[in-house]
Amino acid sequence: MSKSIVKSLEPDNAEMKGLNILTRATANYVSFSIVFDGRIETFISTLDDLLRCVQAADATIGMISKNKAS
């Protein structure tokens, strides 16, 4: 499931100057390494967006898995 979440989160703004997001997935977890050399407000917005996307992906994948098990 974690690999599916990482694939679903490939950032739209991957070419954003000064932003570098590295993701890593194992069978049990997803980790992010985020480096941004811009304004802190922009960085916080990016983190908020990333977390919302993780929550949405997790909920969606969870529903799909639950429906397949039924």
PDB file of N, H, CA, C and O in Angstrom:
ATOM      1  N   MET A   1       0.812  -1.191   0.000  1.00  0.00           N
ATOM      2  CA  MET A   1       0.000   0.000   0.000  1.00  0.00           C
ATOM      3  C   MET A   1       0.862   1.265   0.000  1.00  0.00           C
ATOM      4  O   MET A   1       0.502   2.253  -0.640  1.00  0.00           O
ATOM      5  N   SER A   2       1.995   1.247   0.708  1.00  0.00           N
ATOM      6  H   SER A   2       2.287   0.445   1.228  1.00  0.00           H
ATOM      7  CA  SER A   2       2.831   2.445   0.781  1.00  0.00           C
ATOM      8  C   SER A   2       3.402   2.822  -0.587  1.00  0.00           C
ATOM      9  O   SER A   2       3.537   4.005  -0.900  1.00  0.00           O
ATOM     10  N   LYS A   3       3.734   1.822  -1.397  1.00  0.00           N
ATOM     11  H   LYS A   3       3.624   0.861  -1.143  1.00  0.00           H
ATOM     12  CA  LYS A   3       4.260   2.127  -2.734  1.00  0.00           C
ATOM     13  C   LYS A   3       3.195   2.781  -3.604  1.00  0.00           C
ATOM     14  O   LYS A   3       3.507   3.653  -4.415  1.00  0.00           O
ATOM     15  N   SER A   4       1.948   2.370  -3.444  1.00  0.00           N
ATOM     16  H   SER A   4       1.694   1.662  -2.785  1.00  0.00           H
ATOM     17  CA  SER A   4       0.849   2.988  -4.191  1.00  0.00           C
ATOM     18  C   SER A   4       0.664   4.442  -3.771  1.00  0.00           C
ATOM     19  O   SER A   4       0.392   5.306  -4.605  1.00  0.00           O
ATOM     20  N   ILE A   5       0.812   4.706  -2.481  1.00  0.00           N
ATOM     21  H   ILE A   5       1.033   4.004  -1.803  1.00  0.00           H
ATOM     22  CA  ILE A   5       0.686   6.086  -1.997  1.00  0.00           C
ATOM     23  C   ILE A   5       1.790   6.952  -2.588  1.00  0.00           C
ATOM     24  O   ILE A   5       1.525   8.064  -3.046  1.00  0.00           O
ATOM     25  N   VAL A   6       3.016   6.459  -2.583  1.00  0.00           N
ATOM     26  H   VAL A   6       3.231   5.556  -2.211  1.00  0.00           H
ATOM     27  CA  VAL A   6       4.132   7.229  -3.147  1.00  0.00           C
ATOM     28  C   VAL A   6       3.896   7.522  -4.626  1.00  0.00           C
ATOM     29  O   VAL A   6       4.123   8.645  -5.076  1.00  0.00           O
ATOM     30  N   LYS A   7       3.445   6.528  -5.383  1.00  0.00           N
ATOM     31  H   LYS A   7       3.261   5.616  -5.017  1.00  0.00           H
ATOM     32  CA  LYS A   7       3.196   6.732  -6.811  1.00  0.00           C
ATOM     33  C   LYS A   7       2.097   7.761  -7.047  1.00  0.00           C
ATOM     34  O   LYS A   7       2.150   8.529  -8.007  1.00  0.00           O
ATOM     35  N   SER A   8       1.099   7.771  -6.162  1.00  0.00           N
ATOM     36  H   SER A   8       1.055   7.147  -5.382  1.00  0.00           H
ATOM     37  CA  SER A   8      -0.006   8.711  -6.343  1.00  0.00           C
ATOM     38  C   SER A   8       0.377  10.138  -5.979  1.00  0.00           C
ATOM     39  O   SER A   8      -0.363  11.073  -6.287  1.00  0.00           O
ATOM     40  N   LEU A   9       1.508  10.317  -5.334  1.00  0.00           N
ATOM     41  H   LEU A   9       2.108   9.558  -5.084  1.00  0.00           H
ATOM     42  CA  LEU A   9       1.893  11.644  -4.854  1.00  0.00           C
ATOM     43  C   LEU A   9       3.005  12.309  -5.638  1.00  0.00           C
ATOM     44  O   LEU A   9       3.584  13.292  -5.174  1.00  0.00           O
ATOM     45  N   GLU A  10       3.311  11.798  -6.808  1.00  0.00           N
ATOM     46  H   GLU A  10       2.840  11.000  -7.184  1.00  0.00           H
ATOM     47  CA  GLU A  10       4.345  12.457  -7.593  1.00  0.00           C
ATOM     48  C   GLU A  10       3.932  13.911  -7.778  1.00  0.00           C
ATOM     49  O   GLU A  10       2.897  14.199  -8.377  1.00  0.00           O
ATOM     50  N   PRO A  11       4.745  14.820  -7.262  1.00  0.00           N
ATOM     51  CA  PRO A  11       4.306  16.219  -7.206  1.00  0.00           C
ATOM     52  C   PRO A  11       4.149  16.859  -8.576  1.00  0.00           C
ATOM     53  O   PRO A  11       4.941  16.641  -9.494  1.00  0.00           O
ATOM     54  N   ASP A  12       3.078  17.669  -8.675  1.00  0.00           N
ATOM     55  H   ASP A  12       2.435  17.846  -7.930  1.00  0.00           H
ATOM     56  CA  ASP A  12       2.825  18.421  -9.906  1.00  0.00           C
ATOM     57  C   ASP A  12       3.904  19.475 -10.123  1.00  0.00           C
ATOM     58  O   ASP A  12       4.245  19.790 -11.263  1.00  0.00           O
ATOM     59  N   ASN A  13       4.433  20.010  -9.052  1.00  0.00           N
ATOM     60  H   ASN A  13       4.156  19.754  -8.126  1.00  0.00           H
ATOM     61  CA  ASN A  13       5.418  21.091  -9.160  1.00  0.00           C
ATOM     62  C   ASN A  13       6.841  20.575  -8.972  1.00  0.00           C
ATOM     63  O   ASN A  13       7.664  21.220  -8.322  1.00  0.00           O
ATOM     64  N   ALA A  14       7.123  19.411  -9.544  1.00  0.00           N
ATOM     65  H   ALA A  14       6.455  18.887 -10.072  1.00  0.00           H
ATOM     66  CA  ALA A  14       8.451  18.809  -9.394  1.00  0.00           C
ATOM     67  C   ALA A  14       9.545  19.720  -9.930  1.00  0.00           C
ATOM     68  O   ALA A  14      10.701  19.620  -9.516  1.00  0.00           O
ATOM     69  N   GLU A  15       9.190  20.593 -10.833  1.00  0.00           N
ATOM     70  H   GLU A  15       8.252  20.675 -11.169  1.00  0.00           H
ATOM     71  CA  GLU A  15      10.176  21.508 -11.419  1.00  0.00           C
ATOM     72  C   GLU A  15      10.229  22.845 -10.685  1.00  0.00           C
ATOM     73  O   GLU A  15      10.857  23.782 -11.176  1.00  0.00           O
ATOM     74  N   MET A  16       9.595  22.955  -9.537  1.00  0.00           N
ATOM     75  H   MET A  16       9.084  22.194  -9.138  1.00  0.00           H
ATOM     76  CA  MET A  16       9.592  24.202  -8.779  1.00  0.00           C
ATOM     77  C   MET A  16      11.006  24.508  -8.292  1.00  0.00           C
ATOM     78  O   MET A  16      11.649  23.669  -7.661  1.00  0.00           O
ATOM     79  N   LYS A  17      11.472  25.693  -8.584  1.00  0.00           N
ATOM     80  H   LYS A  17      10.949  26.374  -9.096  1.00  0.00           H
ATOM     81  CA  LYS A  17      12.828  26.088  -8.221  1.00  0.00           C
ATOM     82  C   LYS A  17      12.997  26.062  -6.706  1.00  0.00           C
ATOM     83  O   LYS A  17      12.193  26.631  -5.967  1.00  0.00           O
ATOM     84  N   GLY A  18      14.055  25.395  -6.258  1.00  0.00           N
ATOM     85  H   GLY A  18      14.708  24.933  -6.858  1.00  0.00           H
ATOM     86  CA  GLY A  18      14.380  25.358  -4.852  1.00  0.00           C
ATOM     87  C   GLY A  18      13.664  24.286  -4.053  1.00  0.00           C
ATOM     88  O   GLY A  18      13.870  24.172  -2.845  1.00  0.00           O
ATOM     89  N   LEU A  19      12.812  23.486  -4.722  1.00  0.00           N
ATOM     90  H   LEU A  19      12.644  23.578  -5.704  1.00  0.00           H
ATOM     91  CA  LEU A  19      12.067  22.441  -4.029  1.00  0.00           C
ATOM     92  C   LEU A  19      12.585  21.079  -4.445  1.00  0.00           C
ATOM     93  O   LEU A  19      12.701  20.783  -5.635  1.00  0.00           O
ATOM     94  N   ASN A  20      12.895  20.254  -3.463  1.00  0.00           N
ATOM     95  H   ASN A  20      12.801  20.494  -2.497  1.00  0.00           H
ATOM     96  CA  ASN A  20      13.354  18.904  -3.731  1.00  0.00           C
ATOM     97  C   ASN A  20      12.616  17.965  -2.786  1.00  0.00           C
ATOM     98  O   ASN A  20      12.777  18.051  -1.568  1.00  0.00           O
ATOM     99  N   ILE A  21      11.798  17.062  -3.351  1.00  0.00           N
ATOM    100  H   ILE A  21      11.667  16.992  -4.340  1.00  0.00           H
ATOM    101  CA  ILE A  21      11.053  16.095  -2.556  1.00  0.00           C
ATOM    102  C   ILE A  21      11.505  14.699  -2.947  1.00  0.00           C
ATOM    103  O   ILE A  21      11.366  14.292  -4.101  1.00  0.00           O
ATOM    104  N   LEU A  22      12.044  13.970  -1.986  1.00  0.00           N
ATOM    105  H   LEU A  22      12.157  14.300  -1.048  1.00  0.00           H
ATOM    106  CA  LEU A  22      12.436  12.581  -2.195  1.00  0.00           C
ATOM    107  C   LEU A  22      11.495  11.715  -1.376  1.00  0.00           C
ATOM    108  O   LEU A  22      11.264  11.983  -0.197  1.00  0.00           O
ATOM    109  N   THR A  23      10.953  10.677  -1.998  1.00  0.00           N
ATOM    110  H   THR A  23      11.140  10.459  -2.955  1.00  0.00           H
ATOM    111  CA  THR A  23      10.058   9.781  -1.283  1.00  0.00           C
ATOM    112  C   THR A  23      10.671   8.394  -1.220  1.00  0.00           C
ATOM    113  O   THR A  23      11.462   7.994  -2.075  1.00  0.00           O
ATOM    114  N   ARG A  24      10.281   7.676  -0.180  1.00  0.00           N
ATOM    115  H   ARG A  24       9.639   8.001   0.515  1.00  0.00           H
ATOM    116  CA  ARG A  24      10.769   6.320  -0.002  1.00  0.00           C
ATOM    117  C   ARG A  24       9.623   5.492   0.569  1.00  0.00           C
ATOM    118  O   ARG A  24       8.930   5.915   1.494  1.00  0.00           O
ATOM    119  N   ALA A  25       9.443   4.314   0.003  1.00  0.00           N
ATOM    120  H   ALA A  25      10.006   3.970  -0.748  1.00  0.00           H
ATOM    121  CA  ALA A  25       8.379   3.433   0.473  1.00  0.00           C
ATOM    122  C   ALA A  25       8.942   2.057   0.769  1.00  0.00           C
ATOM    123  O   ALA A  25       9.740   1.513   0.005  1.00  0.00           O
ATOM    124  N   THR A  26       8.513   1.510   1.881  1.00  0.00           N
ATOM    125  H   THR A  26       7.865   1.952   2.501  1.00  0.00           H
ATOM    126  CA  THR A  26       8.789   0.115   2.195  1.00  0.00           C
ATOM    127  C   THR A  26       7.431  -0.556   2.363  1.00  0.00           C
ATOM    128  O   THR A  26       6.397   0.064   2.113  1.00  0.00           O
ATOM    129  N   ALA A  27       7.427  -1.778   2.770  1.00  0.00           N
ATOM    130  H   ALA A  27       8.267  -2.282   2.973  1.00  0.00           H
ATOM    131  CA  ALA A  27       6.156  -2.479   2.943  1.00  0.00           C
ATOM    132  C   ALA A  27       5.307  -1.849   4.045  1.00  0.00           C
ATOM    133  O   ALA A  27       4.083  -1.978   4.028  1.00  0.00           O
ATOM    134  N   ASN A  28       5.940  -1.173   4.997  1.00  0.00           N
ATOM    135  H   ASN A  28       6.934  -1.068   5.010  1.00  0.00           H
ATOM    136  CA  ASN A  28       5.213  -0.685   6.162  1.00  0.00           C
ATOM    137  C   ASN A  28       5.117   0.827   6.317  1.00  0.00           C
ATOM    138  O   ASN A  28       4.316   1.309   7.118  1.00  0.00           O
ATOM    139  N   TYR A  29       5.908   1.583   5.574  1.00  0.00           N
ATOM    140  H   TYR A  29       6.558   1.192   4.922  1.00  0.00           H
ATOM    141  CA  TYR A  29       5.857   3.031   5.775  1.00  0.00           C
ATOM    142  C   TYR A  29       6.265   3.795   4.530  1.00  0.00           C
ATOM    143  O   TYR A  29       6.837   3.247   3.588  1.00  0.00           O
ATOM    144  N   VAL A  30       5.946   5.097   4.563  1.00  0.00           N
ATOM    145  H   VAL A  30       5.481   5.542   5.329  1.00  0.00           H
ATOM    146  CA  VAL A  30       6.343   6.043   3.526  1.00  0.00           C
ATOM    147  C   VAL A  30       7.114   7.147   4.236  1.00  0.00           C
ATOM    148  O   VAL A  30       6.690   7.621   5.290  1.00  0.00           O
ATOM    149  N   SER A  31       8.236   7.556   3.669  1.00  0.00           N
ATOM    150  H   SER A  31       8.580   7.171   2.813  1.00  0.00           H
ATOM    151  CA  SER A  31       8.962   8.682   4.250  1.00  0.00           C
ATOM    152  C   SER A  31       9.244   9.712   3.159  1.00  0.00           C
ATOM    153  O   SER A  31       9.377   9.387   1.979  1.00  0.00           O
ATOM    154  N   PHE A  32       9.328  10.948   3.595  1.00  0.00           N
ATOM    155  H   PHE A  32       9.220  11.212   4.553  1.00  0.00           H
ATOM    156  CA  PHE A  32       9.588  12.061   2.690  1.00  0.00           C
ATOM    157  C   PHE A  32      10.772  12.853   3.208  1.00  0.00           C
ATOM    158  O   PHE A  32      10.911  13.083   4.410  1.00  0.00           O
ATOM    159  N   SER A  33      11.608  13.258   2.297  1.00  0.00           N
ATOM    160  H   SER A  33      11.496  13.071   1.321  1.00  0.00           H
ATOM    161  CA  SER A  33      12.674  14.193   2.605  1.00  0.00           C
ATOM    162  C   SER A  33      12.418  15.415   1.731  1.00  0.00           C
ATOM    163  O   SER A  33      12.450  15.332   0.503  1.00  0.00           O
ATOM    164  N   ILE A  34      12.167  16.536   2.373  1.00  0.00           N
ATOM    165  H   ILE A  34      12.142  16.603   3.371  1.00  0.00           H
ATOM    166  CA  ILE A  34      11.777  17.739   1.637  1.00  0.00           C
ATOM    167  C   ILE A  34      12.765  18.849   1.958  1.00  0.00           C
ATOM    168  O   ILE A  34      13.008  19.171   3.121  1.00  0.00           O
ATOM    169  N   VAL A  35      13.328  19.426   0.906  1.00  0.00           N
ATOM    170  H   VAL A  35      13.130  19.164  -0.039  1.00  0.00           H
ATOM    171  CA  VAL A  35      14.236  20.557   1.047  1.00  0.00           C
ATOM    172  C   VAL A  35      13.676  21.691   0.203  1.00  0.00           C
ATOM    173  O   VAL A  35      13.355  21.511  -0.972  1.00  0.00           O
ATOM    174  N   PHE A  36      13.563  22.863   0.821  1.00  0.00           N
ATOM    175  H   PHE A  36      13.823  23.009   1.776  1.00  0.00           H
ATOM    176  CA  PHE A  36      13.043  24.031   0.099  1.00  0.00           C
ATOM    177  C   PHE A  36      13.839  25.243   0.540  1.00  0.00           C
ATOM    178  O   PHE A  36      13.990  25.490   1.736  1.00  0.00           O
ATOM    179  N   ASP A  37      14.345  25.994  -0.413  1.00  0.00           N
ATOM    180  H   ASP A  37      14.223  25.793  -1.385  1.00  0.00           H
ATOM    181  CA  ASP A  37      15.151  27.161  -0.052  1.00  0.00           C
ATOM    182  C   ASP A  37      14.436  28.481  -0.342  1.00  0.00           C
ATOM    183  O   ASP A  37      15.056  29.485  -0.692  1.00  0.00           O
ATOM    184  N   GLY A  38      13.115  28.444  -0.185  1.00  0.00           N
ATOM    185  H   GLY A  38      12.611  27.629   0.099  1.00  0.00           H
ATOM    186  CA  GLY A  38      12.321  29.658  -0.393  1.00  0.00           C
ATOM    187  C   GLY A  38      11.718  30.142   0.913  1.00  0.00           C
ATOM    188  O   GLY A  38      12.244  29.883   1.995  1.00  0.00           O
ATOM    189  N   ARG A  39      10.605  30.848   0.789  1.00  0.00           N
ATOM    190  H   ARG A  39      10.178  31.058  -0.090  1.00  0.00           H
ATOM    191  CA  ARG A  39       9.918  31.411   1.953  1.00  0.00           C
ATOM    192  C   ARG A  39       9.286  30.314   2.809  1.00  0.00           C
ATOM    193  O   ARG A  39       8.769  29.329   2.282  1.00  0.00           O
ATOM    194  N   ILE A  40       9.328  30.487   4.107  1.00  0.00           N
ATOM    195  H   ILE A  40       9.748  31.287   4.535  1.00  0.00           H
ATOM    196  CA  ILE A  40       8.775  29.497   5.029  1.00  0.00           C
ATOM    197  C   ILE A  40       7.266  29.321   4.805  1.00  0.00           C
ATOM    198  O   ILE A  40       6.747  28.214   4.951  1.00  0.00           O
ATOM    199  N   GLU A  41       6.568  30.393   4.455  1.00  0.00           N
ATOM    200  H   GLU A  41       6.990  31.291   4.337  1.00  0.00           H
ATOM    201  CA  GLU A  41       5.129  30.305   4.199  1.00  0.00           C
ATOM    202  C   GLU A  41       4.833  29.374   3.026  1.00  0.00           C
ATOM    203  O   GLU A  41       3.870  28.608   3.065  1.00  0.00           O
ATOM    204  N   THR A  42       5.649  29.441   2.001  1.00  0.00           N
ATOM    205  H   THR A  42       6.431  30.063   1.969  1.00  0.00           H
ATOM    206  CA  THR A  42       5.486  28.564   0.838  1.00  0.00           C
ATOM    207  C   THR A  42       5.790  27.122   1.230  1.00  0.00           C
ATOM    208  O   THR A  42       5.107  26.200   0.784  1.00  0.00           O
ATOM    209  N   PHE A  43       6.799  26.927   2.050  1.00  0.00           N
ATOM    210  H   PHE A  43       7.353  27.677   2.412  1.00  0.00           H
ATOM    211  CA  PHE A  43       7.157  25.591   2.512  1.00  0.00           C
ATOM    212  C   PHE A  43       6.020  24.979   3.333  1.00  0.00           C
ATOM    213  O   PHE A  43       5.679  23.810   3.149  1.00  0.00           O
ATOM    214  N   ILE A  44       5.442  25.757   4.227  1.00  0.00           N
ATOM    215  H   ILE A  44       5.719  26.706   4.377  1.00  0.00           H
ATOM    216  CA  ILE A  44       4.326  25.266   5.047  1.00  0.00           C
ATOM    217  C   ILE A  44       3.133  24.910   4.163  1.00  0.00           C
ATOM    218  O   ILE A  44       2.488  23.886   4.387  1.00  0.00           O
ATOM    219  N   SER A  45       2.835  25.724   3.178  1.00  0.00           N
ATOM    220  H   SER A  45       3.360  26.556   2.996  1.00  0.00           H
ATOM    221  CA  SER A  45       1.741  25.416   2.247  1.00  0.00           C
ATOM    222  C   SER A  45       2.013  24.119   1.492  1.00  0.00           C
ATOM    223  O   SER A  45       1.105  23.316   1.278  1.00  0.00           O
ATOM    224  N   THR A  46       3.253  23.921   1.094  1.00  0.00           N
ATOM    225  H   THR A  46       3.991  24.574   1.268  1.00  0.00           H
ATOM    226  CA  THR A  46       3.634  22.695   0.394  1.00  0.00           C
ATOM    227  C   THR A  46       3.452  21.487   1.302  1.00  0.00           C
ATOM    228  O   THR A  46       2.935  20.459   0.864  1.00  0.00           O
ATOM    229  N   LEU A  47       3.864  21.595   2.550  1.00  0.00           N
ATOM    230  H   LEU A  47       4.283  22.430   2.906  1.00  0.00           H
ATOM    231  CA  LEU A  47       3.682  20.497   3.502  1.00  0.00           C
ATOM    232  C   LEU A  47       2.204  20.205   3.742  1.00  0.00           C
ATOM    233  O   LEU A  47       1.798  19.044   3.778  1.00  0.00           O
ATOM    234  N   ASP A  48       1.405  21.245   3.904  1.00  0.00           N
ATOM    235  H   ASP A  48       1.735  22.189   3.875  1.00  0.00           H
ATOM    236  CA  ASP A  48      -0.033  21.061   4.092  1.00  0.00           C
ATOM    237  C   ASP A  48      -0.647  20.327   2.907  1.00  0.00           C
ATOM    238  O   ASP A  48      -1.440  19.402   3.084  1.00  0.00           O
ATOM    239  N   ASP A  49      -0.280  20.741   1.709  1.00  0.00           N
ATOM    240  H   ASP A  49       0.364  21.492   1.566  1.00  0.00           H
ATOM    241  CA  ASP A  49      -0.806  20.108   0.500  1.00  0.00           C
ATOM    242  C   ASP A  49      -0.372  18.641   0.425  1.00  0.00           C
ATOM    243  O   ASP A  49      -1.177  17.770   0.096  1.00  0.00           O
ATOM    244  N   LEU A  50       0.870  18.378   0.722  1.00  0.00           N
ATOM    245  H   LEU A  50       1.524  19.086   0.989  1.00  0.00           H
ATOM    246  CA  LEU A  50       1.384  17.011   0.689  1.00  0.00           C
ATOM    247  C   LEU A  50       0.637  16.125   1.693  1.00  0.00           C
ATOM    248  O   LEU A  50       0.268  14.997   1.366  1.00  0.00           O
ATOM    249  N   LEU A  51       0.417  16.623   2.893  1.00  0.00           N
ATOM    250  H   LEU A  51       0.717  17.539   3.158  1.00  0.00           H
ATOM    251  CA  LEU A  51      -0.292  15.840   3.902  1.00  0.00           C
ATOM    252  C   LEU A  51      -1.745  15.584   3.515  1.00  0.00           C
ATOM    253  O   LEU A  51      -2.262  14.491   3.747  1.00  0.00           O
ATOM    254  N   ARG A  52      -2.412  16.583   2.925  1.00  0.00           N
ATOM    255  H   ARG A  52      -1.992  17.471   2.736  1.00  0.00           H
ATOM    256  CA  ARG A  52      -3.786  16.372   2.443  1.00  0.00           C
ATOM    257  C   ARG A  52      -3.814  15.296   1.363  1.00  0.00           C
ATOM    258  O   ARG A  52      -4.713  14.455   1.340  1.00  0.00           O
ATOM    259  N   CYS A  53      -2.844  15.324   0.482  1.00  0.00           N
ATOM    260  H   CYS A  53      -2.114  16.007   0.500  1.00  0.00           H
ATOM    261  CA  CYS A  53      -2.782  14.321  -0.586  1.00  0.00           C
ATOM    262  C   CYS A  53      -2.502  12.923  -0.033  1.00  0.00           C
ATOM    263  O   CYS A  53      -3.057  11.939  -0.523  1.00  0.00           O
ATOM    264  N   VAL A  54      -1.645  12.834   0.982  1.00  0.00           N
ATOM    265  H   VAL A  54      -1.194  13.633   1.380  1.00  0.00           H
ATOM    266  CA  VAL A  54      -1.369  11.540   1.611  1.00  0.00           C
ATOM    267  C   VAL A  54      -2.641  10.995   2.249  1.00  0.00           C
ATOM    268  O   VAL A  54      -2.954   9.813   2.100  1.00  0.00           O
ATOM    269  N   GLN A  55      -3.373  11.846   2.957  1.00  0.00           N
ATOM    270  H   GLN A  55      -3.119  12.806   3.078  1.00  0.00           H
ATOM    271  CA  GLN A  55      -4.620  11.415   3.591  1.00  0.00           C
ATOM    272  C   GLN A  55      -5.629  10.942   2.547  1.00  0.00           C
ATOM    273  O   GLN A  55      -6.279   9.914   2.732  1.00  0.00           O
ATOM    274  N   ALA A  56      -5.760  11.683   1.463  1.00  0.00           N
ATOM    275  H   ALA A  56      -5.232  12.518   1.313  1.00  0.00           H
ATOM    276  CA  ALA A  56      -6.710  11.305   0.410  1.00  0.00           C
ATOM    277  C   ALA A  56      -6.299   9.989  -0.244  1.00  0.00           C
ATOM    278  O   ALA A  56      -7.141   9.121  -0.475  1.00  0.00           O
ATOM    279  N   ALA A  57      -5.018   9.836  -0.541  1.00  0.00           N
ATOM    280  H   ALA A  57      -4.333  10.540  -0.354  1.00  0.00           H
ATOM    281  CA  ALA A  57      -4.539   8.600  -1.166  1.00  0.00           C
ATOM    282  C   ALA A  57      -4.732   7.418  -0.235  1.00  0.00           C
ATOM    283  O   ALA A  57      -5.157   6.350  -0.674  1.00  0.00           O
ATOM    284  N   ASP A  58      -4.426   7.592   1.045  1.00  0.00           N
ATOM    285  H   ASP A  58      -4.081   8.461   1.401  1.00  0.00           H
ATOM    286  CA  ASP A  58      -4.588   6.520   2.015  1.00  0.00           C
ATOM    287  C   ASP A  58      -6.053   6.105   2.133  1.00  0.00           C
ATOM    288  O   ASP A  58      -6.367   4.915   2.151  1.00  0.00           O
ATOM    289  N   ALA A  59      -6.940   7.085   2.212  1.00  0.00           N
ATOM    290  H   ALA A  59      -6.684   8.052   2.198  1.00  0.00           H
ATOM    291  CA  ALA A  59      -8.373   6.783   2.324  1.00  0.00           C
ATOM    292  C   ALA A  59      -8.877   6.069   1.076  1.00  0.00           C
ATOM    293  O   ALA A  59      -9.634   5.103   1.176  1.00  0.00           O
ATOM    294  N   THR A  60      -8.468   6.532  -0.081  1.00  0.00           N
ATOM    295  H   THR A  60      -7.853   7.316  -0.162  1.00  0.00           H
ATOM    296  CA  THR A  60      -8.917   5.929  -1.338  1.00  0.00           C
ATOM    297  C   THR A  60      -8.406   4.498  -1.474  1.00  0.00           C
ATOM    298  O   THR A  60      -9.173   3.591  -1.799  1.00  0.00           O
ATOM    299  N   ILE A  61      -7.137   4.299  -1.230  1.00  0.00           N
ATOM    300  H   ILE A  61      -6.514   5.036  -0.966  1.00  0.00           H
ATOM    301  CA  ILE A  61      -6.562   2.954  -1.337  1.00  0.00           C
ATOM    302  C   ILE A  61      -7.189   2.030  -0.290  1.00  0.00           C
ATOM    303  O   ILE A  61      -7.449   0.859  -0.567  1.00  0.00           O
ATOM    304  N   GLY A  62      -7.429   2.558   0.906  1.00  0.00           N
ATOM    305  H   GLY A  62      -7.218   3.509   1.131  1.00  0.00           H
ATOM    306  CA  GLY A  62      -8.076   1.764   1.942  1.00  0.00           C
ATOM    307  C   GLY A  62      -9.472   1.315   1.532  1.00  0.00           C
ATOM    308  O   GLY A  62      -9.855   0.173   1.784  1.00  0.00           O
ATOM    309  N   MET A  63     -10.236   2.207   0.901  1.00  0.00           N
ATOM    310  H   MET A  63      -9.925   3.135   0.697  1.00  0.00           H
ATOM    311  CA  MET A  63     -11.579   1.855   0.440  1.00  0.00           C
ATOM    312  C   MET A  63     -11.523   0.804  -0.663  1.00  0.00           C
ATOM    313  O   MET A  63     -12.334  -0.122  -0.686  1.00  0.00           O
ATOM    314  N   ILE A  64     -10.572   0.949  -1.569  1.00  0.00           N
ATOM    315  H   ILE A  64      -9.914   1.702  -1.550  1.00  0.00           H
ATOM    316  CA  ILE A  64     -10.425  -0.018  -2.662  1.00  0.00           C
ATOM    317  C   ILE A  64     -10.066  -1.390  -2.078  1.00  0.00           C
ATOM    318  O   ILE A  64     -10.633  -2.410  -2.470  1.00  0.00           O
ATOM    319  N   SER A  65      -9.122  -1.397  -1.141  1.00  0.00           N
ATOM    320  H   SER A  65      -8.662  -0.569  -0.822  1.00  0.00           H
ATOM    321  CA  SER A  65      -8.723  -2.668  -0.525  1.00  0.00           C
ATOM    322  C   SER A  65      -9.893  -3.306   0.224  1.00  0.00           C
ATOM    323  O   SER A  65     -10.087  -4.520   0.163  1.00  0.00           O
ATOM    324  N   LYS A  66     -10.662  -2.491   0.921  1.00  0.00           N
ATOM    325  H   LYS A  66     -10.505  -1.505   0.971  1.00  0.00           H
ATOM    326  CA  LYS A  66     -11.810  -2.987   1.677  1.00  0.00           C
ATOM    327  C   LYS A  66     -12.864  -3.574   0.744  1.00  0.00           C
ATOM    328  O   LYS A  66     -13.438  -4.622   1.039  1.00  0.00           O
ATOM    329  N   ASN A  67     -13.123  -2.902  -0.387  1.00  0.00           N
ATOM    330  H   ASN A  67     -12.656  -2.051  -0.627  1.00  0.00           H
ATOM    331  CA  ASN A  67     -14.099  -3.382  -1.359  1.00  0.00           C
ATOM    332  C   ASN A  67     -13.652  -4.673  -2.030  1.00  0.00           C
ATOM    333  O   ASN A  67     -14.476  -5.538  -2.329  1.00  0.00           O
ATOM    334  N   LYS A  68     -12.352  -4.805  -2.266  1.00  0.00           N
ATOM    335  H   LYS A  68     -11.683  -4.103  -2.023  1.00  0.00           H
ATOM    336  CA  LYS A  68     -11.844  -6.045  -2.880  1.00  0.00           C
ATOM    337  C   LYS A  68     -11.972  -7.220  -1.918  1.00  0.00           C
ATOM    338  O   LYS A  68     -12.184  -8.355  -2.343  1.00  0.00           O
ATOM    339  N   ALA A  69     -11.843  -6.945  -0.615  1.00  0.00           N
ATOM    340  H   ALA A  69     -11.671  -6.023  -0.269  1.00  0.00           H
ATOM    341  CA  ALA A  69     -11.935  -8.001   0.389  1.00  0.00           C
ATOM    342  C   ALA A  69     -13.380  -8.481   0.594  1.00  0.00           C
ATOM    343  O   ALA A  69     -13.611  -9.584   1.091  1.00  0.00           O
ATOM    344  N   SER A  70     -14.335  -7.650   0.209  1.00  0.00           N
ATOM    345  H   SER A  70     -14.147  -6.754  -0.195  1.00  0.00           H
ATOM    346  CA  SER A  70     -15.759  -8.007   0.417  1.00  0.00           C
ATOM    347  C   SER A  70     -16.245  -9.022  -0.560  1.00  0.00           C
ATOM    348  O   SER A  70     -17.409  -9.417  -0.511  1.00  0.00           O
TER     349      SER A  70
END
